[in-house]
Amino acid sequence: MTTVRHEATVPVAAAGRRFDQSLAEMFPEYSRSRLTGWIKEGKVLLDGARVAPRHLVRGGEQVALEAELETEVDAQPEDIALDIRYEDDDLMVIDKPVGLVVHPGAGNPAGTLLNALLHHSPALAELPRGGIVHRLDKDTAGLMVVAKSMAAHTALVAMLARHDVHRQYEAVVLGTMVAGGTVDQPIGRHQHDRLKQGVRDVEDGGKEAVTHYRVRERFRAHSVIQCNLETGRTHQIRVHMAHLGHPLVGDQLYGNGLRLPRGASQELIDALRGFRRQALHAEKLAFEHPITGEYLEFDSPRPADQEALIEALRADTALHPIED
């Protein structure tokens, strides 16, 4: 087992909050249940003393944490192929294919990226979420970084929170977009559908979400756009583009159904009807290595189905030029 040691100061802004709640905000790389257990076991001290998880902090106290990392995940290793683009002792970068779920859950108890990672590197079982610090939807392809050491995990979580990880996506959306821009709209769980997220006021449970986008290519009734994320909320690009009135092609959750341009060729009709996932690809990932400081940048080739969709849209536009 791995021993972890941390020393930190309780933020003044945490005054009046429970110790376990404050600790979870200070150390987001650990689950709250794990931190609560460590508090009860005396492995986390506040100003050198043991306190209860419900103890209210005043801010400014010194926290000392020393504990043994036990198995954090209970998923089973599975021999599932991984497209590893980079790997060292502290992290790996993988190119996730379409259709691979990241974490086990309802309806997907096995056959996930986490199962594959545990087979490739069993020690990941000791890390929170098996080293996974951000995620992609099942039907989104592209690049992800996975921590392999606790030091890298802690640093990557902090880097993501500071927006120090460059994440770039390509999406195909409905409608002809004229120009790019920024969507700065908080996102939270949908009021009526537990499977969906939606634009929500912060006072109503929404969390900051910022997406920058620009138009790469315009077609008669569709556009290819580049999206760069400042934040990483669940379904962020899908929610923000739907909010603008330009949902992603193939998005069964946030889309408005199939739309065919007038006079569309059979090739385009087949391409649009056959595209049954959100047209989204995590194409670029760049960051400074959290341990060595080396700048790392990776590109993922466009998935074949998205390439075929864009080619069909280009061919249609060649037959029916857009009038500016």
Secondary structure, 3 states (H helix, E strand, C coil): CEEEEEEEECCHHHCCCEHHHHHHHHCCCCCHHHHHHHHHCCCEEECCECCCCCCECCCCCEEEEEEEECCCCCCCCCCCCCCEEEECCCEEEEEECCCCCCCCECCECCCCHHHHHHHHCHHHHHCHHHHECCCCCCCCEEEEEEECCHHHHHHHHHHHHCCCCEEEEEEEEECCCCCCEEEECCEEECCCCCCCEEECCHHHCCECCEEEEEEEEECCCEEEEEEEECCCCCCHHHHHHHHCCCCECCCCCCCCCCCCCCCCCHHHHHHHHHCCCCCEEEEEEEEECCCCCCEEEEECCCCHHHHHHHHHHHHHHHHCCCCC
